[in-house]
Amino acid sequence: MFEQRAALFLYAVSPVHMGAGQAVGVIDNPIQRERHTGHPVFAGSGLKGAVRHAWQALSALVDAAQPEALQARLDALFGPDAGSPRLHAGAISFGDAQLIAMPVRSLRRGFVYASCPQALARTQRLLQALGRPVEWQIPDIDSGQAAIINPDLLTGDRLHLEAFEYTAKASEALAKIADDLASRALPADPAHAFFRDKFKADLVLLSDTDFAYFSGHATVVEPHVRINDDTGTADDGGLFYTENLPPESLLIAPVLASQTRTGEGEQLPAEAVMAQLRTVLDGRLLQVGGDATTGRGLVLAKMEV
């Protein structure tokens, strides 16, 4: 039984490719998406693997002289590898990270953080389930309309995102949501002050339908060419396209912890497991997904325990 619960906020600082495998279509390597909403998602299994790798790398620097002790600690927290003679469940569980907001190009102020009532309501429900309730009043939005906080986003009385125009109205309820999310999801240090302030000012609420369009079509699609080692030129058919979630996207995932279950010696309590996890994750840069050697997959993690 998991006894400790926490919310993990993930803020992308580079394009992120959490791959879904090959697909038939223009994009050869698409990102993971939820079936029912079409929103980008980070699978919990991928997050767990990324955190385990980061934990292993960090621990190796501190405790390089005792590799066996390090491996035993990793097995206790995350579970042993398949085929291990001592199989048991790990003490840490990661749920899927669901999308809260993503950047959309704007005629004014560069870009906005776009969200929708559905995404905010799911975030509110998850925080409630994790024991961190929020009293948000999420505005209702019709297709073709937008709720805004900052009037500087408008040209006349219209909001222009990509090639689309929206009728906009100011919302105090949205301003309170943006202020709460910015304080929860982004570190309080000066390096992130610009983005905290921008999130508070430039969060825009679109209808579920309009947001679904941007979540499906406002991602980063990059062409890649496979080079032949012998000729030094492009292979025939070596052009392929990879999809990435854009930087400045914000997601949330549930994290659960129990006591360790190795069956040997004294077990680490759930509170200590969660405390160790927070030490490794909170406020740190984490690499998730593929294309790590080209700078992809960098996300800033922030835990609310």
N, C-alpha and C positions, 0 to 999 in steps of 0.2 A: 504494500500500500504506500502510495506517495503522500508524504506528510507535509512537505514544503512546496509552495507554489510561488512563481515569480513571472513577471512580464518582461520579455526581452524585446527591446526596440532595436531595429536594424536600419541604419541610415546609409545608403549607398554613396560612396565618395568616388567611385569609378563605375564604368559600365559593368554589369554583372551577368554572367552567362551560367545560369543553373539549367543545364541542358535537359531536354525531353527526348533526346534521340533524333534520328533522322525523320524527315517528313516529306510527303509528296506536295510540292508547291514551289513557290519562288524562294522561300527561306529553307535552306537545307538543314540548318541546325537551329530549331526553334527553342525558346525557353519554356520552362514548366508553366502550365496554366491550370487554373481550376476548371473543372468540366462545366459546372453549372453557371459560373459567372464570366468565365473567360479572362479573369484577372490574373496577372502574373503571381506566382507563388514560389516560395522556397520549401521544398520537401523537408520534413523534420529529420529524415535519415541523412540527408546531405548536410544539414546544420550540425547534427551530432558528429558526423565524421570530420567536419571542418574544425569543430571545437576540440575534438580528441587530438587531432593533428597539432593544433596550436598549443594545447596543454602539454603534449609530449615534447614539442620543441622548446617551450619555455622551461619545463622541468629539467630537460637535459642540460640546459645551461647552468641550472642551479645545482643539480645532483648528478653530474656526468660520471662520477666515480662509482655510482651504484646503479647500473642499468637494470639489474634484476629487481631491485626494490621499486624502481620507477615503473617497470612493466607490471608488477603486482598491484601498484596503486592505480594504474590506468585500467587494469582488468576489474578491479573492485568498483571503480566509478562508472565505467562505460560498458563493462561486460567483456569477457575474453573473446578472442578470435574463434571463428568456426574451426572445429577440429581439436580444440583444447581439451586435455583430459579432465579439466575441472570446469565444467559448464555451469554458469549461474547467470541470473539477470543482473544487469547493471543497476546503479543507484540513481541514474540521471535519465530523464526523458525529455525530448524536444518535440513539440508539435510543429505543424506546418506554419510558416510565416505568411500571413495574409497581408494584402496591400491596404495601406491606409491612404496614402496620397502619392502622386507622381508628378514630375515636372512637365508642363506643357508650355510651348513657346507662345509668348504674348507680344502684342504690338507695343505695349508699354511695360517698362521695368524688366525686360529680358524674358523672364518666365514666371509662371505662377505655380504654386502647389495645388494641383487639382484633386478633388475628392468628390464623393457622392454620398447621399444619405445611407445607402446600403453599406458602404465601406465603413462609415463612421458608426453605424448601428452595430455592426459586427465587432468593431473594436470595443465599443461600450459594453457589449455582452461578454466579450472575453475578459475584460478588466473586472467586470462584476464576478465572473466565475473564478477568477484568480484572487478574489478577496480585496480588490482595489476599486470599489464602485465609483463611478463618476456621474454627476447629475447634469448631463448634457441635454439641452433641448434642441434637437436636430431639425433644422428648417425643412419644410416641404418645398421641392423645386420641380417645376414643370419643364418639359423639354423645350429647349430654345431660350431658357432663362438661366440666370446664375445669381448666387448670393455672394457678395464680396464684403471685404472689410475696408480696403484701401481705395478711396475714390481716385487716386492717381493712376489706377489701372485703366480708367475709362477714357475713351475718345468721344467727347460729347457725353451722351448717356449710354454708350454701347461698350461692351467688352469684346475685344478681338483676340481669339486664340487660334493659332495656325491660320487657316483660311475661313474660319467660322466667326460669326457675329452673334452676340448674345445680349438680350435685355437684362440689365443688371440692377440689383437692389442691395442696399446695405443691410447687414444683419448683425445685431448685437450678440445674438445667440452664437453665431459662427465665430465672432471675435473671442468669446469666452472659451470656446472649444479649441481655437488655435492657440490661445495663451496657455491653456492647460496642457495640450499636446507638446508644445515647444519645450515647456519646462520638464516634462516627463521624458521625452525622447532624445533630447540633445544635451550634451554636457554643459555645465555652467561656466566653463573656463572662457577666457577672452577669445581664444582661437575660433570658437563656434558662435560668438556673439552675433556676427553678421547674419548667419543662417537662422539662428533663433529669432532674431528680429524680423527677418524676411518671412519666415513661416508665420509669425504672428500677424504680419501685415498683408501677406499675399496669398493666404489660403483662399481658394475659390471653391464653392460648392456648385457642382453641376448635377443635372438629373442623372439617375442611374443609366438611362439610355445613352445620353451624351457622353458620360464618363466611360462607358463600355467601348465607345468608338475610340477614344484616345488610348485606353489601356490596351487596345488591340492594334493600333496603328501609329502610336507615338513612341514606339520603342526604338532602340538604336540597332540598325541593320548594317553590318559591315561586310564588304567583299574580301575574300581571302584567295590567294593564289598558291597552289602547291607547286614547288620548284623541284625539278628533276636534278638530283645531285650530280649526275654525269654530264649533263649538257649545260646546267646553270640557267636553263630557261623554263618557262611554265610547262607543266605536263598537259597533254591533251585532256580536256575535260577537268582540268585542275582548278577551275574557278568555282568557288562555293560561297554561300552567304550565311553568316552567323548572326543570330538575334541576341541582343542584350537588353536587360532592364536598364534604363538610363540612370546616370548619377543624379543625386538629390531625391531619389525615391525613398519612401519611408514604409516599413513593414513592422508587424508585431507578431511574436510567437509566444506560446506558453512554454514554460520550463517547470518541470516537476522533479522533486528529489525525495528519495527514501533513504533509510539506513542501508549501508552496504550489506550484501548478502553472499559473501564468499563461503560461509560455513566454517571458517577457520579463524581462531583467535577472536579478539575483541572487535566488534563491528563499529564503524563510524556512524554516528547518529545523523539523521537527515539535516539537522540544522548546520552541522559541520560540513556536510557535503555541499549544501547550498552556499555556505560562506566561502568555501574553496572555489566554487564555480564563479562566484561574483568577483573574487580576486583575479581570476584569469580573464574574465570577460568584460566587466564593467569599465566603460570608458576606453576600451582598447580597440585597435584596428584588427579585423578578422578577415581572412581570405576565404571566400566560399565559391564553389563552382569551378568552371574550367578556365582555360587560357590564363593561368596564373603568371606564366613567364612573360606575358605581354601586358601585365598590369591590370588585368581584369579581376573582378570579384572582391574588391576592397570595400568592406562595410564597417561602419562604426557601431559597436555594440553598447547598449546601455540597459542595465537591469534595474527593475523596480521590484524589490523584494518585500 
